[in-house]
Amino acid sequence: MDLVNHLNDRLLFAIPKKGRLYEKAVSILKGSDIRFHRSQRLDIALSTNMPIALIFLPAADIPMFVGEGKCDLGITGVDQVKESQVDVLLPMDLQFGACKLQVQVPEAGPYQKPEQLIGKTIVSSFTQLTKEYFAELEGVPIDQITTKIRYVGGSVEASCALGIADAIVDLVESGETMRAAGLKDIATVLETSAHLIESKNPKGDTELLQTIKSRIEGVMTAQKYVSCNYNVPVSCLPQVLKITPGRRAPTISKIDDEGWVAVSAMIDRKQKGTIMDDLKKNGAADIMVFEISNCRV
């Protein structure tokens, strides 16, 4: 009863309970300064510094809990949201867990395009998305498709080799598992990644909900950008500002060196080497790049 009362006073945030999604989600929570201690015996953890309860669930169940308003926020893949057919908001791509839901067939088999699989047997753990895909391919309502869709919860890639299916629809990240099973992809059903999802009818504090979203957005921005600071002659400003326009606009400050100014701007982490080279070529000096641990945008 005490735990139930505690939950009633807190915003409920559904988190994947294991695997890489769990590890990445926990990293984002830590970056957002949402502190908690999770007991291995419980799938609920109360934040120690905010009125939030973290509910650890299978990723496939999170859309239902958020869609029905049992949890206010959640982290899960777009594939799970689409498969569950729930009505939730998708305010933020968390930019991890990127993969593709693909139609895969035996490498040495006769199938080269998905249309050849109409009327055949397809195995997947994403049966709803698979039915929708083949309904569109056949040009008929979903309840009239001739393609047979069967559910398998795990080891989907073994289905063709065991003679259970003509093809499978499964998630592909690097493609190594698919190739090891003698499969190749012939079509993409859906491109997916982990997202922050939000209930359309949240029960928790809406101001707190916005604060959490803002913190997570800050973490995501910090992962994408670094801070670049440099000194440059005023005469060179037009050229260097084209190189570092900043996320919104750079900060320009006077320094105790006649004819020079200091510039600070957020730059794309992936382009920092090229940007520093270009700044140097265009008259900038004392160029430094700093990590951004968090920010508000």
ChimeraX commands (.cxc) that place a marker at each C-alpha (Angstrom):
marker #1 position 0.00,0.00,0.00 radius 0.5
marker #1 position 2.87,2.41,0.81 radius 0.5
marker #1 position 4.36,1.88,-2.65 radius 0.5
marker #1 position 0.98,2.51,-4.31 radius 0.5
marker #1 position 0.65,5.77,-2.37 radius 0.5
marker #1 position 4.16,6.77,-3.43 radius 0.5
marker #1 position 3.29,6.14,-7.09 radius 0.5
marker #1 position 0.14,8.23,-6.86 radius 0.5
marker #1 position 2.26,11.26,-5.99 radius 0.5
marker #1 position 4.78,10.80,-8.79 radius 0.5
marker #1 position 5.11,11.13,-12.53 radius 0.5
marker #1 position 5.46,7.61,-13.99 radius 0.5
marker #1 position 8.22,7.05,-16.55 radius 0.5
marker #1 position 8.41,3.65,-18.33 radius 0.5
marker #1 position 11.94,2.43,-19.10 radius 0.5
marker #1 position 13.06,-0.71,-21.02 radius 0.5
marker #1 position 13.97,-3.25,-18.35 radius 0.5
marker #1 position 17.01,-4.87,-19.99 radius 0.5
marker #1 position 19.43,-4.94,-22.90 radius 0.5
marker #1 position 20.98,-2.11,-24.87 radius 0.5
marker #1 position 17.82,0.00,-24.74 radius 0.5
marker #1 position 17.97,-0.17,-20.93 radius 0.5
marker #1 position 21.64,0.83,-20.84 radius 0.5
marker #1 position 21.13,3.79,-23.19 radius 0.5
marker #1 position 17.96,4.91,-21.41 radius 0.5
marker #1 position 19.71,4.86,-18.02 radius 0.5
marker #1 position 22.56,6.91,-19.50 radius 0.5
marker #1 position 20.05,9.55,-20.64 radius 0.5
marker #1 position 18.38,9.58,-17.21 radius 0.5
marker #1 position 21.75,10.13,-15.52 radius 0.5
marker #1 position 22.60,12.89,-17.98 radius 0.5
marker #1 position 19.25,14.49,-17.13 radius 0.5
marker #1 position 20.11,14.35,-13.39 radius 0.5
marker #1 position 17.24,11.99,-12.61 radius 0.5
marker #1 position 18.78,10.06,-9.73 radius 0.5
marker #1 position 17.55,6.66,-8.60 radius 0.5
marker #1 position 18.63,3.31,-7.21 radius 0.5
marker #1 position 17.12,0.20,-8.77 radius 0.5
marker #1 position 16.83,-2.93,-6.68 radius 0.5
marker #1 position 17.34,-6.08,-8.75 radius 0.5
marker #1 position 14.26,-7.56,-7.11 radius 0.5
marker #1 position 11.94,-4.74,-8.17 radius 0.5
marker #1 position 10.86,-3.28,-11.51 radius 0.5
marker #1 position 10.03,0.05,-9.87 radius 0.5
marker #1 position 12.54,2.66,-8.70 radius 0.5
marker #1 position 11.71,5.95,-7.02 radius 0.5
marker #1 position 13.84,8.94,-7.99 radius 0.5
marker #1 position 15.71,10.33,-5.00 radius 0.5
marker #1 position 15.76,13.94,-6.21 radius 0.5
marker #1 position 12.54,14.35,-8.24 radius 0.5
marker #1 position 8.91,13.21,-7.82 radius 0.5
marker #1 position 9.32,10.54,-10.50 radius 0.5
marker #1 position 8.83,6.77,-10.41 radius 0.5
marker #1 position 10.67,4.70,-13.01 radius 0.5
marker #1 position 8.75,1.62,-14.15 radius 0.5
marker #1 position 10.95,-1.01,-15.84 radius 0.5
marker #1 position 9.00,-2.91,-18.50 radius 0.5
marker #1 position 9.63,-4.98,-21.64 radius 0.5
marker #1 position 10.08,-2.52,-24.53 radius 0.5
marker #1 position 7.11,-4.09,-26.35 radius 0.5
marker #1 position 4.78,-3.34,-23.41 radius 0.5
marker #1 position 5.74,0.31,-22.94 radius 0.5
marker #1 position 3.51,1.73,-25.73 radius 0.5
marker #1 position 0.42,0.15,-24.16 radius 0.5
marker #1 position 1.18,1.52,-20.68 radius 0.5
marker #1 position 1.81,5.01,-22.05 radius 0.5
marker #1 position -1.05,4.86,-24.57 radius 0.5
marker #1 position -3.56,3.95,-21.86 radius 0.5
marker #1 position -2.24,6.70,-19.58 radius 0.5
marker #1 position -0.89,4.29,-16.96 radius 0.5
marker #1 position 2.53,5.90,-17.46 radius 0.5
marker #1 position 3.12,9.51,-18.46 radius 0.5
marker #1 position 6.35,9.04,-20.41 radius 0.5
marker #1 position 8.27,6.12,-21.86 radius 0.5
marker #1 position 11.30,5.16,-23.91 radius 0.5
marker #1 position 10.88,2.53,-26.61 radius 0.5
marker #1 position 11.31,1.93,-30.33 radius 0.5
marker #1 position 9.04,3.37,-33.00 radius 0.5
marker #1 position 8.61,-0.21,-34.22 radius 0.5
marker #1 position 6.99,-1.17,-30.91 radius 0.5
marker #1 position 4.69,1.87,-31.04 radius 0.5
marker #1 position 3.56,1.08,-34.59 radius 0.5
marker #1 position 3.13,-2.62,-33.83 radius 0.5
marker #1 position 1.02,-1.87,-30.75 radius 0.5
marker #1 position -1.28,0.50,-32.71 radius 0.5
marker #1 position -1.48,2.85,-29.74 radius 0.5
marker #1 position -2.11,6.58,-29.93 radius 0.5
marker #1 position 0.83,8.34,-28.25 radius 0.5
marker #1 position 2.92,11.43,-28.85 radius 0.5
marker #1 position 6.49,11.01,-30.16 radius 0.5
marker #1 position 8.16,14.23,-29.02 radius 0.5
marker #1 position 11.79,13.18,-29.40 radius 0.5
marker #1 position 14.05,10.86,-31.37 radius 0.5
marker #1 position 16.68,9.68,-28.88 radius 0.5
marker #1 position 19.02,8.68,-31.71 radius 0.5
marker #1 position 19.98,5.23,-30.52 radius 0.5
marker #1 position 18.75,1.73,-31.34 radius 0.5
marker #1 position 18.52,2.61,-35.02 radius 0.5
marker #1 position 17.62,-0.37,-37.22 radius 0.5
marker #1 position 15.32,-1.47,-40.02 radius 0.5
marker #1 position 12.39,-3.86,-40.06 radius 0.5
marker #1 position 13.05,-5.78,-43.26 radius 0.5
marker #1 position 11.66,-8.56,-45.40 radius 0.5
marker #1 position 14.36,-11.25,-45.53 radius 0.5
marker #1 position 14.57,-14.33,-47.74 radius 0.5
marker #1 position 17.09,-17.18,-48.19 radius 0.5
marker #1 position 20.14,-15.96,-50.10 radius 0.5
marker #1 position 20.03,-18.93,-52.47 radius 0.5
marker #1 position 16.22,-18.95,-52.79 radius 0.5
marker #1 position 13.98,-17.92,-55.71 radius 0.5
marker #1 position 12.64,-14.66,-54.22 radius 0.5
marker #1 position 14.09,-11.35,-55.37 radius 0.5
marker #1 position 11.27,-8.91,-54.63 radius 0.5
marker #1 position 8.48,-8.82,-52.01 radius 0.5
marker #1 position 5.67,-9.20,-54.57 radius 0.5
marker #1 position 6.85,-12.78,-55.15 radius 0.5
marker #1 position 5.95,-13.57,-51.52 radius 0.5
marker #1 position 2.24,-12.81,-51.89 radius 0.5
marker #1 position 0.34,-15.92,-50.81 radius 0.5
marker #1 position 3.44,-17.41,-49.15 radius 0.5
marker #1 position 4.14,-17.92,-45.43 radius 0.5
marker #1 position 5.92,-15.15,-43.53 radius 0.5
marker #1 position 7.15,-15.42,-39.94 radius 0.5
marker #1 position 7.69,-12.40,-37.70 radius 0.5
marker #1 position 7.37,-11.10,-34.16 radius 0.5
marker #1 position 5.89,-7.94,-35.76 radius 0.5
marker #1 position 2.75,-9.53,-37.17 radius 0.5
marker #1 position 0.66,-6.34,-37.28 radius 0.5
marker #1 position 3.23,-4.36,-39.24 radius 0.5
marker #1 position 3.82,-7.36,-41.51 radius 0.5
marker #1 position 0.08,-7.70,-42.22 radius 0.5
marker #1 position -0.18,-4.00,-42.97 radius 0.5
marker #1 position 2.77,-4.20,-45.36 radius 0.5
marker #1 position 1.41,-7.17,-47.30 radius 0.5
marker #1 position -2.12,-5.74,-47.34 radius 0.5
marker #1 position -0.72,-2.69,-49.11 radius 0.5
marker #1 position 1.34,-4.91,-51.40 radius 0.5
marker #1 position -1.75,-6.98,-52.30 radius 0.5
marker #1 position -3.99,-3.92,-52.50 radius 0.5
marker #1 position -6.64,-5.40,-50.21 radius 0.5
marker #1 position -7.94,-4.76,-46.65 radius 0.5
marker #1 position -5.77,-6.29,-43.95 radius 0.5
marker #1 position -8.35,-9.01,-43.17 radius 0.5
marker #1 position -8.38,-10.17,-46.81 radius 0.5
marker #1 position -4.69,-10.80,-47.43 radius 0.5
marker #1 position -3.75,-14.17,-48.88 radius 0.5
marker #1 position -0.23,-14.06,-47.44 radius 0.5
marker #1 position 0.01,-16.17,-44.29 radius 0.5
marker #1 position 1.57,-14.31,-41.37 radius 0.5
marker #1 position 2.74,-16.41,-38.40 radius 0.5
marker #1 position 4.06,-15.21,-35.05 radius 0.5
marker #1 position 7.40,-16.33,-33.63 radius 0.5
marker #1 position 8.75,-14.55,-30.56 radius 0.5
marker #1 position 12.46,-15.35,-30.87 radius 0.5
marker #1 position 15.09,-16.81,-33.22 radius 0.5
marker #1 position 13.01,-15.63,-36.17 radius 0.5
marker #1 position 16.00,-15.93,-38.49 radius 0.5
marker #1 position 15.94,-19.74,-38.14 radius 0.5
marker #1 position 12.40,-20.05,-39.54 radius 0.5
marker #1 position 13.36,-20.35,-43.20 radius 0.5
marker #1 position 16.12,-22.90,-42.58 radius 0.5
marker #1 position 13.70,-25.03,-40.55 radius 0.5
marker #1 position 11.06,-24.94,-43.28 radius 0.5
marker #1 position 8.53,-22.97,-41.22 radius 0.5
marker #1 position 8.45,-19.96,-43.54 radius 0.5
marker #1 position 9.28,-18.77,-47.03 radius 0.5
marker #1 position 10.50,-15.45,-45.64 radius 0.5
marker #1 position 10.73,-13.51,-42.40 radius 0.5
marker #1 position 10.19,-9.91,-41.34 radius 0.5
marker #1 position 12.69,-8.98,-38.64 radius 0.5
marker #1 position 14.78,-6.12,-37.28 radius 0.5
marker #1 position 18.20,-5.63,-38.84 radius 0.5
marker #1 position 20.92,-3.52,-37.24 radius 0.5
marker #1 position 24.28,-4.49,-38.71 radius 0.5
marker #1 position 23.01,-7.39,-40.84 radius 0.5
marker #1 position 25.54,-9.87,-39.40 radius 0.5
marker #1 position 22.91,-12.19,-37.88 radius 0.5
marker #1 position 20.91,-12.14,-41.11 radius 0.5
marker #1 position 23.92,-13.03,-43.24 radius 0.5
marker #1 position 25.04,-15.73,-40.81 radius 0.5
marker #1 position 21.61,-17.34,-41.21 radius 0.5
marker #1 position 21.95,-17.28,-45.02 radius 0.5
marker #1 position 19.40,-14.51,-45.50 radius 0.5
marker #1 position 19.27,-11.30,-47.51 radius 0.5
marker #1 position 16.90,-8.36,-47.34 radius 0.5
marker #1 position 14.65,-7.51,-50.29 radius 0.5
marker #1 position 12.48,-4.73,-48.79 radius 0.5
marker #1 position 12.27,-2.39,-45.80 radius 0.5
marker #1 position 8.98,-2.25,-43.92 radius 0.5
marker #1 position 9.99,0.42,-41.40 radius 0.5
marker #1 position 13.03,2.40,-40.25 radius 0.5
marker #1 position 13.05,2.73,-36.48 radius 0.5
marker #1 position 14.97,4.08,-33.49 radius 0.5
marker #1 position 14.33,4.68,-29.80 radius 0.5
marker #1 position 12.02,7.60,-29.03 radius 0.5
marker #1 position 10.70,9.37,-26.00 radius 0.5
marker #1 position 6.96,8.73,-26.07 radius 0.5
marker #1 position 4.31,10.70,-24.18 radius 0.5
marker #1 position 0.75,9.97,-23.11 radius 0.5
marker #1 position -1.95,12.15,-24.62 radius 0.5
marker #1 position -3.66,12.02,-21.22 radius 0.5
marker #1 position -0.86,12.34,-18.65 radius 0.5
marker #1 position -1.83,12.04,-15.00 radius 0.5
marker #1 position 1.42,13.46,-13.62 radius 0.5
marker #1 position 2.42,17.09,-13.10 radius 0.5
marker #1 position 2.50,18.69,-16.57 radius 0.5
marker #1 position 5.13,21.25,-15.52 radius 0.5
marker #1 position 7.39,18.43,-14.31 radius 0.5
marker #1 position 6.75,16.56,-17.55 radius 0.5
marker #1 position 7.95,19.57,-19.54 radius 0.5
marker #1 position 11.02,19.86,-17.30 radius 0.5
marker #1 position 11.96,16.22,-17.97 radius 0.5
marker #1 position 11.52,16.68,-21.71 radius 0.5
marker #1 position 13.67,19.82,-21.60 radius 0.5
marker #1 position 16.42,18.00,-19.69 radius 0.5
marker #1 position 16.43,15.08,-22.11 radius 0.5
marker #1 position 16.51,17.46,-25.06 radius 0.5
marker #1 position 19.54,19.09,-23.41 radius 0.5
marker #1 position 21.28,15.72,-23.15 radius 0.5
marker #1 position 20.56,14.98,-26.81 radius 0.5
marker #1 position 21.89,18.39,-27.89 radius 0.5
marker #1 position 25.02,17.91,-25.79 radius 0.5
marker #1 position 25.65,14.59,-27.54 radius 0.5
marker #1 position 25.35,16.20,-30.97 radius 0.5
marker #1 position 27.33,19.41,-30.42 radius 0.5
marker #1 position 30.58,20.64,-28.89 radius 0.5
marker #1 position 31.52,24.20,-27.93 radius 0.5
marker #1 position 34.08,25.89,-30.17 radius 0.5
marker #1 position 35.93,29.00,-28.94 radius 0.5
marker #1 position 38.51,30.99,-30.88 radius 0.5
marker #1 position 40.00,34.45,-31.41 radius 0.5
marker #1 position 39.89,36.14,-34.80 radius 0.5
marker #1 position 40.66,39.53,-36.41 radius 0.5
marker #1 position 37.52,41.62,-36.94 radius 0.5
marker #1 position 38.39,41.77,-40.64 radius 0.5
marker #1 position 38.02,37.98,-40.87 radius 0.5
marker #1 position 34.68,37.76,-39.07 radius 0.5
marker #1 position 32.49,37.46,-42.21 radius 0.5
marker #1 position 34.39,34.37,-43.38 radius 0.5
marker #1 position 34.63,32.54,-40.03 radius 0.5
marker #1 position 31.00,33.17,-39.06 radius 0.5
marker #1 position 29.97,31.28,-42.19 radius 0.5
marker #1 position 31.99,28.33,-40.84 radius 0.5
marker #1 position 30.56,28.55,-37.29 radius 0.5
marker #1 position 27.06,30.05,-37.54 radius 0.5
marker #1 position 26.17,28.36,-34.24 radius 0.5
marker #1 position 23.00,26.49,-33.39 radius 0.5
marker #1 position 21.14,29.80,-33.19 radius 0.5
marker #1 position 23.90,32.42,-33.40 radius 0.5
marker #1 position 27.52,32.66,-32.19 radius 0.5
marker #1 position 28.58,34.79,-29.22 radius 0.5
marker #1 position 31.10,37.53,-30.13 radius 0.5
marker #1 position 33.08,39.30,-27.37 radius 0.5
marker #1 position 35.70,42.04,-27.36 radius 0.5
marker #1 position 39.15,41.12,-26.03 radius 0.5
marker #1 position 42.17,43.19,-24.93 radius 0.5
marker #1 position 43.82,42.96,-28.32 radius 0.5
marker #1 position 43.07,45.75,-30.75 radius 0.5
marker #1 position 41.25,44.57,-33.84 radius 0.5
marker #1 position 40.50,41.09,-32.46 radius 0.5
marker #1 position 37.37,39.48,-31.00 radius 0.5
marker #1 position 36.56,36.17,-29.31 radius 0.5
marker #1 position 33.89,33.91,-30.80 radius 0.5
marker #1 position 32.02,31.07,-29.11 radius 0.5
marker #1 position 29.66,28.79,-31.04 radius 0.5
marker #1 position 28.12,25.33,-30.87 radius 0.5
marker #1 position 29.35,23.15,-33.72 radius 0.5
marker #1 position 28.46,19.68,-34.98 radius 0.5
marker #1 position 30.60,17.15,-33.10 radius 0.5
marker #1 position 31.08,15.04,-36.24 radius 0.5
marker #1 position 32.47,18.02,-38.19 radius 0.5
marker #1 position 34.75,19.49,-35.52 radius 0.5
marker #1 position 38.04,18.51,-37.20 radius 0.5
marker #1 position 37.11,20.03,-40.55 radius 0.5
marker #1 position 35.66,23.13,-38.89 radius 0.5
marker #1 position 38.86,23.75,-36.89 radius 0.5
marker #1 position 40.96,23.35,-40.05 radius 0.5
marker #1 position 38.76,25.83,-41.95 radius 0.5
marker #1 position 38.86,28.35,-39.10 radius 0.5
marker #1 position 42.65,28.23,-39.08 radius 0.5
marker #1 position 42.80,28.77,-42.85 radius 0.5
marker #1 position 40.54,31.81,-42.53 radius 0.5
marker #1 position 42.51,33.69,-39.91 radius 0.5
marker #1 position 41.26,32.31,-36.58 radius 0.5
marker #1 position 43.70,31.53,-33.77 radius 0.5
marker #1 position 43.67,29.96,-30.29 radius 0.5
marker #1 position 40.97,27.53,-31.46 radius 0.5
marker #1 position 39.65,25.30,-28.70 radius 0.5
marker #1 position 36.86,22.73,-28.54 radius 0.5
marker #1 position 35.09,21.77,-25.29 radius 0.5
marker #1 position 32.66,19.02,-24.39 radius 0.5
marker #1 position 29.10,20.02,-23.45 radius 0.5
marker #1 position 27.87,17.80,-20.62 radius 0.5
marker #1 position 24.34,19.22,-20.73 radius 0.5
marker #1 position 22.52,22.32,-21.90 radius 0.5
marker #1 position 19.10,23.88,-22.39 radius 0.5
marker #1 position 18.01,24.81,-25.89 radius 0.5
marker link #1:1,2 radius 0.2
marker link #1:2,3 radius 0.2
marker link #1:3,4 radius 0.2
marker link #1:4,5 radius 0.2
marker link #1:5,6 radius 0.2
marker link #1:6,7 radius 0.2
marker link #1:7,8 radius 0.2
marker link #1:8,9 radius 0.2
marker link #1:9,10 radius 0.2
marker link #1:10,11 radius 0.2
marker link #1:11,12 radius 0.2
marker link #1:12,13 radius 0.2
marker link #1:13,14 radius 0.2
marker link #1:14,15 radius 0.2
marker link #1:15,16 radius 0.2
marker link #1:16,17 radius 0.2
marker link #1:17,18 radius 0.2
marker link #1:18,19 radius 0.2
marker link #1:19,20 radius 0.2
marker link #1:20,21 radius 0.2
marker link #1:21,22 radius 0.2
marker link #1:22,23 radius 0.2
marker link #1:23,24 radius 0.2
marker link #1:24,25 radius 0.2
marker link #1:25,26 radius 0.2
marker link #1:26,27 radius 0.2
marker link #1:27,28 radius 0.2
marker link #1:28,29 radius 0.2
marker link #1:29,30 radius 0.2
marker link #1:30,31 radius 0.2
marker link #1:31,32 radius 0.2
marker link #1:32,33 radius 0.2
marker link #1:33,34 radius 0.2
marker link #1:34,35 radius 0.2
marker link #1:35,36 radius 0.2
marker link #1:36,37 radius 0.2
marker link #1:37,38 radius 0.2
marker link #1:38,39 radius 0.2
marker link #1:39,40 radius 0.2
marker link #1:40,41 radius 0.2
marker link #1:41,42 radius 0.2
marker link #1:42,43 radius 0.2
marker link #1:43,44 radius 0.2
marker link #1:44,45 radius 0.2
marker link #1:45,46 radius 0.2
marker link #1:46,47 radius 0.2
marker link #1:47,48 radius 0.2
marker link #1:48,49 radius 0.2
marker link #1:49,50 radius 0.2
marker link #1:50,51 radius 0.2
marker link #1:51,52 radius 0.2
marker link #1:52,53 radius 0.2
marker link #1:53,54 radius 0.2
marker link #1:54,55 radius 0.2
marker link #1:55,56 radius 0.2
marker link #1:56,57 radius 0.2
marker link #1:57,58 radius 0.2
marker link #1:58,59 radius 0.2
marker link #1:59,60 radius 0.2
marker link #1:60,61 radius 0.2
marker link #1:61,62 radius 0.2
marker link #1:62,63 radius 0.2
marker link #1:63,64 radius 0.2
marker link #1:64,65 radius 0.2
marker link #1:65,66 radius 0.2
marker link #1:66,67 radius 0.2
marker link #1:67,68 radius 0.2
marker link #1:68,69 radius 0.2
marker link #1:69,70 radius 0.2
marker link #1:70,71 radius 0.2
marker link #1:71,72 radius 0.2
marker link #1:72,73 radius 0.2
marker link #1:73,74 radius 0.2
marker link #1:74,75 radius 0.2
marker link #1:75,76 radius 0.2
marker link #1:76,77 radius 0.2
marker link #1:77,78 radius 0.2
marker link #1:78,79 radius 0.2
marker link #1:79,80 radius 0.2
marker link #1:80,81 radius 0.2
marker link #1:81,82 radius 0.2
marker link #1:82,83 radius 0.2
marker link #1:83,84 radius 0.2
marker link #1:84,85 radius 0.2
marker link #1:85,86 radius 0.2
marker link #1:86,87 radius 0.2
marker link #1:87,88 radius 0.2
marker link #1:88,89 radius 0.2
marker link #1:89,90 radius 0.2
marker link #1:90,91 radius 0.2
marker link #1:91,92 radius 0.2
marker link #1:92,93 radius 0.2
marker link #1:93,94 radius 0.2
marker link #1:94,95 radius 0.2
marker link #1:95,96 radius 0.2
marker link #1:96,97 radius 0.2
marker link #1:97,98 radius 0.2
marker link #1:98,99 radius 0.2
marker link #1:99,100 radius 0.2
marker link #1:100,101 radius 0.2
marker link #1:101,102 radius 0.2
marker link #1:102,103 radius 0.2
marker link #1:103,104 radius 0.2
marker link #1:104,105 radius 0.2
marker link #1:105,106 radius 0.2
marker link #1:106,107 radius 0.2
marker link #1:107,108 radius 0.2
marker link #1:108,109 radius 0.2
marker link #1:109,110 radius 0.2
marker link #1:110,111 radius 0.2
marker link #1:111,112 radius 0.2
marker link #1:112,113 radius 0.2
marker link #1:113,114 radius 0.2
marker link #1:114,115 radius 0.2
marker link #1:115,116 radius 0.2
marker link #1:116,117 radius 0.2
marker link #1:117,118 radius 0.2
marker link #1:118,119 radius 0.2
marker link #1:119,120 radius 0.2
marker link #1:120,121 radius 0.2
marker link #1:121,122 radius 0.2
marker link #1:122,123 radius 0.2
marker link #1:123,124 radius 0.2
marker link #1:124,125 radius 0.2
marker link #1:125,126 radius 0.2
marker link #1:126,127 radius 0.2
marker link #1:127,128 radius 0.2
marker link #1:128,129 radius 0.2
marker link #1:129,130 radius 0.2
marker link #1:130,131 radius 0.2
marker link #1:131,132 radius 0.2
marker link #1:132,133 radius 0.2
marker link #1:133,134 radius 0.2
marker link #1:134,135 radius 0.2
marker link #1:135,136 radius 0.2
marker link #1:136,137 radius 0.2
marker link #1:137,138 radius 0.2
marker link #1:138,139 radius 0.2
marker link #1:139,140 radius 0.2
marker link #1:140,141 radius 0.2
marker link #1:141,142 radius 0.2
marker link #1:142,143 radius 0.2
marker link #1:143,144 radius 0.2
marker link #1:144,145 radius 0.2
marker link #1:145,146 radius 0.2
marker link #1:146,147 radius 0.2
marker link #1:147,148 radius 0.2
marker link #1:148,149 radius 0.2
marker link #1:149,150 radius 0.2
marker link #1:150,151 radius 0.2
marker link #1:151,152 radius 0.2
marker link #1:152,153 radius 0.2
marker link #1:153,154 radius 0.2
marker link #1:154,155 radius 0.2
marker link #1:155,156 radius 0.2
marker link #1:156,157 radius 0.2
marker link #1:157,158 radius 0.2
marker link #1:158,159 radius 0.2
marker link #1:159,160 radius 0.2
marker link #1:160,161 radius 0.2
marker link #1:161,162 radius 0.2
marker link #1:162,163 radius 0.2
marker link #1:163,164 radius 0.2
marker link #1:164,165 radius 0.2
marker link #1:165,166 radius 0.2
marker link #1:166,167 radius 0.2
marker link #1:167,168 radius 0.2
marker link #1:168,169 radius 0.2
marker link #1:169,170 radius 0.2
marker link #1:170,171 radius 0.2
marker link #1:171,172 radius 0.2
marker link #1:172,173 radius 0.2
marker link #1:173,174 radius 0.2
marker link #1:174,175 radius 0.2
marker link #1:175,176 radius 0.2
marker link #1:176,177 radius 0.2
marker link #1:177,178 radius 0.2
marker link #1:178,179 radius 0.2
marker link #1:179,180 radius 0.2
marker link #1:180,181 radius 0.2
marker link #1:181,182 radius 0.2
marker link #1:182,183 radius 0.2
marker link #1:183,184 radius 0.2
marker link #1:184,185 radius 0.2
marker link #1:185,186 radius 0.2
marker link #1:186,187 radius 0.2
marker link #1:187,188 radius 0.2
marker link #1:188,189 radius 0.2
marker link #1:189,190 radius 0.2
marker link #1:190,191 radius 0.2
marker link #1:191,192 radius 0.2
marker link #1:192,193 radius 0.2
marker link #1:193,194 radius 0.2
marker link #1:194,195 radius 0.2
marker link #1:195,196 radius 0.2
marker link #1:196,197 radius 0.2
marker link #1:197,198 radius 0.2
marker link #1:198,199 radius 0.2
marker link #1:199,200 radius 0.2
marker link #1:200,201 radius 0.2
marker link #1:201,202 radius 0.2
marker link #1:202,203 radius 0.2
marker link #1:203,204 radius 0.2
marker link #1:204,205 radius 0.2
marker link #1:205,206 radius 0.2
marker link #1:206,207 radius 0.2
marker link #1:207,208 radius 0.2
marker link #1:208,209 radius 0.2
marker link #1:209,210 radius 0.2
marker link #1:210,211 radius 0.2
marker link #1:211,212 radius 0.2
marker link #1:212,213 radius 0.2
marker link #1:213,214 radius 0.2
marker link #1:214,215 radius 0.2
marker link #1:215,216 radius 0.2
marker link #1:216,217 radius 0.2
marker link #1:217,218 radius 0.2
marker link #1:218,219 radius 0.2
marker link #1:219,220 radius 0.2
marker link #1:220,221 radius 0.2
marker link #1:221,222 radius 0.2
marker link #1:222,223 radius 0.2
marker link #1:223,224 radius 0.2
marker link #1:224,225 radius 0.2
marker link #1:225,226 radius 0.2
marker link #1:226,227 radius 0.2
marker link #1:227,228 radius 0.2
marker link #1:228,229 radius 0.2
marker link #1:229,230 radius 0.2
marker link #1:230,231 radius 0.2
marker link #1:231,232 radius 0.2
marker link #1:232,233 radius 0.2
marker link #1:233,234 radius 0.2
marker link #1:234,235 radius 0.2
marker link #1:235,236 radius 0.2
marker link #1:236,237 radius 0.2
marker link #1:237,238 radius 0.2
marker link #1:238,239 radius 0.2
marker link #1:239,240 radius 0.2
marker link #1:240,241 radius 0.2
marker link #1:241,242 radius 0.2
marker link #1:242,243 radius 0.2
marker link #1:243,244 radius 0.2
marker link #1:244,245 radius 0.2
marker link #1:245,246 radius 0.2
marker link #1:246,247 radius 0.2
marker link #1:247,248 radius 0.2
marker link #1:248,249 radius 0.2
marker link #1:249,250 radius 0.2
marker link #1:250,251 radius 0.2
marker link #1:251,252 radius 0.2
marker link #1:252,253 radius 0.2
marker link #1:253,254 radius 0.2
marker link #1:254,255 radius 0.2
marker link #1:255,256 radius 0.2
marker link #1:256,257 radius 0.2
marker link #1:257,258 radius 0.2
marker link #1:258,259 radius 0.2
marker link #1:259,260 radius 0.2
marker link #1:260,261 radius 0.2
marker link #1:261,262 radius 0.2
marker link #1:262,263 radius 0.2
marker link #1:263,264 radius 0.2
marker link #1:264,265 radius 0.2
marker link #1:265,266 radius 0.2
marker link #1:266,267 radius 0.2
marker link #1:267,268 radius 0.2
marker link #1:268,269 radius 0.2
marker link #1:269,270 radius 0.2
marker link #1:270,271 radius 0.2
marker link #1:271,272 radius 0.2
marker link #1:272,273 radius 0.2
marker link #1:273,274 radius 0.2
marker link #1:274,275 radius 0.2
marker link #1:275,276 radius 0.2
marker link #1:276,277 radius 0.2
marker link #1:277,278 radius 0.2
marker link #1:278,279 radius 0.2
marker link #1:279,280 radius 0.2
marker link #1:280,281 radius 0.2
marker link #1:281,282 radius 0.2
marker link #1:282,283 radius 0.2
marker link #1:283,284 radius 0.2
marker link #1:284,285 radius 0.2
marker link #1:285,286 radius 0.2
marker link #1:286,287 radius 0.2
marker link #1:287,288 radius 0.2
marker link #1:288,289 radius 0.2
marker link #1:289,290 radius 0.2
marker link #1:290,291 radius 0.2
marker link #1:291,292 radius 0.2
marker link #1:292,293 radius 0.2
marker link #1:293,294 radius 0.2
marker link #1:294,295 radius 0.2
marker link #1:295,296 radius 0.2
marker link #1:296,297 radius 0.2
view
